[in-house]
Amino acid sequence: MKDMVWVPGGTFLMGSEDFYPEERPVHRVTVDGFWMDSHPVTNAEFRRFVKATGHVTVAERPPDWWAWVPQASWRHPEGPGSTLHGRDRHPVVQVAYEDAVAYAAWAGKALASEAEWEYAARGGLEGKVFCWGDDLTPKGRQMANTWQGEFPWQNLLLDRYAGTSPVGAFPPNGYGLADMAGNVWEWTSDFFTPRHPDAAEEPCCVPRNPQVTAPVLSEAIPRRVIKGGSHLCAPSYCLRYRPAARQGEAVDTSTGHIGFRCVVRAAGP
């Protein structure tokens, strides 16, 4: 499939005991093989979708509960005055969960479950901290678009990018997937829960028996899991550019550092 990578099915240890509490407990999960976009959906790709469908993103719709002033959207990622000039190969941002789902449906694809996403991000490496191993910068090499320095006042730009970077600007992981760490967070299909379910209580085989938990009833707006971290993640503030890292994001959120990629659950090559 064009611009997609085959991720062979398998069983892996999902989560981590070493970082944030929401990544616990580590539990064994089995996933079927699937195809995954080799990189996050780009501005050029999202533009074709909008042109074909007339889709209006959540960020572009005037809310009915306050005085609306046009601000940031996928066309103007940093707000009024910003453009997509020179950013065709950058990940599309300012897309809410329903925008990502709409694009995926138009493309004949879907969003990955959290387990599928994490399994793919690991690239075949069992229990490693990062997509490429345990060393953040092997031999001094920057492996992802993240924040270097003290967030938010000092950005050393050791990776050369102050914001998003063109997809594929950093080495792919073992499955050939680019930008599974840093650059932009990516939406998944799972509702967020404060911790993983105990494997003994709720064994999981994905996607035959997807582990998608209903939203917490006390939340006015449900949250979905986003994965991968972004260019704003710094070791001193947000060490979440790791496969096991996870965060809950309200489904109506659109920001300048959240994007997505898609999967197709079909037979392999």
C-alpha positions as CSV (number, residue, x, y, z in Angstrom):
1,M,0.0,0.0,0.0
2,K,1.3,3.4,-1.0
3,D,3.2,5.2,1.8
4,M,2.3,2.5,4.3
5,V,4.4,0.0,6.2
6,W,3.4,-3.6,7.2
7,V,3.6,-4.1,10.9
8,P,3.7,-7.9,11.6
9,G,1.5,-9.1,14.4
10,G,2.9,-10.3,17.7
11,T,2.8,-10.1,21.5
12,F,4.6,-7.5,23.5
13,L,4.9,-5.9,26.9
14,M,2.9,-2.8,26.9
15,G,3.5,0.1,29.3
16,S,6.4,1.0,31.6
17,E,7.0,0.9,35.4
18,D,9.8,3.4,35.2
19,F,8.3,6.8,34.3
20,Y,4.7,8.1,34.7
21,P,2.0,6.3,36.7
22,E,-0.5,6.2,33.8
23,E,1.9,3.9,32.0
24,R,1.4,1.1,34.6
25,P,1.0,-1.8,35.0
26,V,3.2,-3.4,32.3
27,H,1.1,-6.1,30.7
28,R,1.3,-8.5,27.8
29,V,-0.8,-7.6,24.7
30,T,-1.2,-9.4,21.4
31,V,-1.9,-7.5,18.2
32,D,-2.7,-8.7,14.7
33,G,-0.7,-7.5,11.8
34,F,-1.7,-4.2,10.1
35,W,-0.6,-1.6,7.7
36,M,0.4,1.8,9.1
37,D,1.1,5.2,7.5
38,S,4.9,5.5,7.3
39,H,4.6,9.0,8.6
40,P,2.0,11.4,10.2
41,V,-0.6,12.8,7.8
42,T,0.9,15.9,6.1
43,N,-0.6,19.2,5.3
44,A,-0.5,18.3,1.6
45,E,-2.5,15.1,2.3
46,F,-5.0,16.8,4.5
47,R,-5.4,19.6,1.9
48,R,-6.5,17.0,-0.7
49,F,-9.0,15.6,1.8
50,V,-10.5,19.0,2.5
51,K,-10.7,19.9,-1.2
52,A,-12.4,16.6,-2.0
53,T,-14.9,16.7,0.9
54,G,-15.3,20.3,1.9
55,H,-14.6,19.2,5.5
56,V,-14.5,22.1,8.0
57,T,-12.4,21.3,11.0
58,V,-13.5,21.8,14.6
59,A,-11.0,24.7,15.0
60,E,-12.6,26.5,12.0
61,R,-16.2,26.2,13.2
62,P,-17.6,29.2,15.2
63,P,-18.6,28.0,18.7
64,D,-22.1,29.0,19.7
65,W,-21.2,30.0,23.3
66,W,-18.9,32.9,22.9
67,A,-17.8,35.7,20.6
68,W,-15.8,33.8,18.0
69,V,-12.6,35.4,16.6
70,P,-10.8,33.4,13.9
71,Q,-7.6,32.0,15.4
72,A,-5.4,28.9,14.7
73,S,-6.5,26.2,12.4
74,W,-4.8,23.6,10.2
75,R,-4.4,26.3,7.5
76,H,-2.9,28.8,10.0
77,P,-1.1,26.6,12.5
78,E,0.2,29.4,14.6
79,G,-2.8,31.6,14.3
80,P,-3.6,34.6,12.1
81,G,-0.8,35.5,9.8
82,S,0.8,32.1,9.7
83,T,0.6,30.0,6.6
84,L,1.4,26.5,5.3
85,H,3.9,27.9,2.8
86,G,6.9,25.5,2.7
87,R,5.1,23.1,5.0
88,D,3.5,20.6,2.6
89,R,5.7,17.8,4.1
90,H,5.1,18.8,7.7
91,P,2.5,17.0,9.8
92,V,-1.0,18.6,9.7
93,V,-1.8,20.1,13.2
94,Q,-4.8,21.9,14.8
95,V,-6.9,18.8,14.1
96,A,-9.3,17.5,16.7
97,Y,-10.2,13.8,17.1
98,E,-13.2,14.0,14.8
99,D,-11.2,15.6,12.1
100,A,-8.7,12.8,12.2
101,V,-11.5,10.2,12.1
102,A,-13.1,12.0,9.2
103,Y,-9.9,11.9,7.2
104,A,-9.3,8.3,8.0
105,A,-12.8,7.3,6.8
106,W,-12.3,9.3,3.6
107,A,-9.0,7.5,3.0
108,G,-10.5,4.1,3.7
109,K,-8.4,3.7,6.8
110,A,-8.8,4.0,10.6
111,L,-7.0,5.4,13.6
112,A,-4.8,2.9,15.5
113,S,-5.7,1.6,18.9
114,E,-3.4,2.6,21.6
115,A,-1.9,-1.0,21.7
116,E,-1.4,-1.1,18.0
117,W,0.3,2.3,18.1
118,E,2.7,1.4,20.9
119,Y,3.5,-1.9,19.4
120,A,4.4,-0.2,16.0
121,A,6.4,2.5,17.8
122,R,8.6,-0.1,19.4
123,G,9.8,-1.2,16.0
124,G,10.4,-4.8,17.2
125,L,12.5,-3.8,20.2
126,E,11.3,-5.3,23.5
127,G,11.3,-3.2,26.6
128,K,13.5,-0.4,25.3
129,V,12.9,3.2,26.5
130,F,12.9,4.8,23.1
131,C,11.9,3.7,19.6
132,W,15.6,3.2,18.8
133,G,16.9,1.8,22.1
134,D,17.8,3.1,25.6
135,D,20.2,5.9,24.7
136,L,18.4,9.2,24.0
137,T,21.1,10.4,21.7
138,P,23.3,7.5,20.5
139,K,26.7,8.7,19.6
140,G,25.4,12.3,20.1
141,R,22.8,12.0,17.3
142,Q,19.4,13.6,17.7
143,M,16.9,10.8,16.9
144,A,13.7,12.8,17.0
145,N,12.2,16.3,17.0
146,T,12.0,17.2,20.7
147,W,12.9,20.1,22.9
148,Q,16.5,20.4,24.0
149,G,17.1,22.7,26.9
150,E,15.1,24.0,29.8
151,F,11.4,24.2,28.8
152,P,9.9,26.7,28.0
153,W,12.5,29.5,28.1
154,Q,15.6,27.8,26.6
155,N,15.5,25.9,23.3
156,L,19.0,24.9,22.2
157,L,17.8,23.7,18.8
158,L,20.2,20.8,18.7
159,D,17.8,19.0,16.4
160,R,17.6,22.2,14.1
161,Y,13.8,22.6,14.5
162,A,12.0,25.1,16.7
163,G,8.5,23.8,15.6
164,T,7.4,20.8,13.5
165,S,9.7,19.2,11.1
166,P,9.2,17.6,7.7
167,V,8.1,14.0,8.1
168,G,11.0,11.6,7.8
169,A,13.6,14.2,8.8
170,F,14.8,11.7,11.5
171,P,15.7,8.0,11.3
172,P,12.7,5.6,11.1
173,N,12.3,2.8,13.6
174,G,12.8,-0.9,13.0
175,Y,9.6,-1.2,11.1
176,G,10.4,1.7,8.9
177,L,8.0,4.1,10.6
178,A,9.1,7.8,10.8
179,D,8.3,10.2,13.6
180,M,6.9,7.7,16.1
181,A,8.7,9.9,18.7
182,G,8.5,13.7,18.8
183,N,7.4,16.1,16.1
184,V,3.6,15.8,16.9
185,W,1.5,13.9,19.3
186,E,-0.9,11.4,17.5
187,W,-4.5,10.6,18.1
188,T,-5.4,7.0,18.8
189,S,-8.9,5.4,19.0
190,D,-8.8,4.4,22.7
191,F,-10.5,6.4,25.5
192,F,-8.0,7.5,28.2
193,T,-8.0,5.8,31.6
194,P,-5.6,6.8,34.4
195,R,-3.8,3.4,34.3
196,H,-3.8,0.3,32.2
197,P,-6.1,-2.4,33.3
198,D,-4.6,-5.3,35.1
199,A,-3.8,-8.0,32.5
200,A,-5.1,-10.7,34.9
201,E,-8.5,-8.9,35.0
202,E,-8.8,-7.8,31.4
203,P,-6.5,-9.7,29.0
204,C,-6.3,-8.0,25.6
205,C,-5.9,-9.2,22.1
206,V,-6.0,-6.3,19.6
207,P,-7.8,-5.7,17.3
208,R,-9.9,-8.9,17.6
209,N,-10.9,-7.8,21.1
210,P,-10.0,-4.1,21.3
211,Q,-9.2,-2.6,24.6
212,V,-11.4,0.5,24.3
213,T,-12.7,1.6,27.7
214,A,-15.8,3.8,28.1
215,P,-15.0,7.4,29.1
216,V,-15.0,8.4,32.7
217,L,-18.6,9.5,33.4
218,S,-17.5,12.5,35.4
219,E,-15.8,14.0,32.4
220,A,-17.9,16.5,30.5
221,I,-15.8,16.0,27.4
222,P,-14.3,12.5,26.9
223,R,-10.6,12.1,26.4
224,R,-8.8,9.9,23.9
225,V,-5.2,8.6,24.2
226,I,-2.5,10.5,22.3
227,K,0.9,9.0,21.8
228,G,4.4,9.8,20.8
229,G,5.2,13.2,22.4
230,S,6.0,16.3,20.3
231,H,8.6,19.0,19.5
232,L,7.6,20.6,22.8
233,C,8.5,17.6,25.0
234,A,11.7,18.2,27.1
235,P,13.4,15.7,29.5
236,S,12.9,18.2,32.3
237,Y,9.2,18.7,31.6
238,C,7.6,16.0,29.4
239,L,9.6,12.9,28.9
240,R,6.9,11.4,26.7
241,Y,8.6,10.8,23.4
242,R,8.7,7.1,24.3
243,P,6.5,4.2,23.0
244,A,5.0,3.5,26.5
245,A,4.2,7.2,27.2
246,R,0.5,8.2,26.9
247,Q,-1.6,11.2,27.6
248,G,-5.4,11.9,27.7
249,E,-6.6,14.7,25.4
250,A,-10.1,16.1,25.2
251,V,-11.6,15.1,21.9
252,D,-12.4,18.7,20.9
253,T,-8.8,19.8,21.4
254,S,-6.8,21.1,18.4
255,T,-3.3,22.4,19.0
256,G,-0.2,23.2,17.1
257,H,1.5,20.0,18.2
258,I,-1.2,17.2,17.8
259,G,-1.6,15.3,14.5
260,F,-2.3,11.8,13.5
261,R,-1.6,8.9,11.2
262,C,-3.8,6.0,10.0
263,V,-3.8,2.2,9.8
264,V,-5.4,-0.4,7.6
265,R,-6.3,-3.8,9.1
266,A,-5.8,-6.0,6.1
267,A,-3.7,-9.0,5.0
268,G,0.0,-8.5,4.8
269,P,2.3,-8.4,1.8
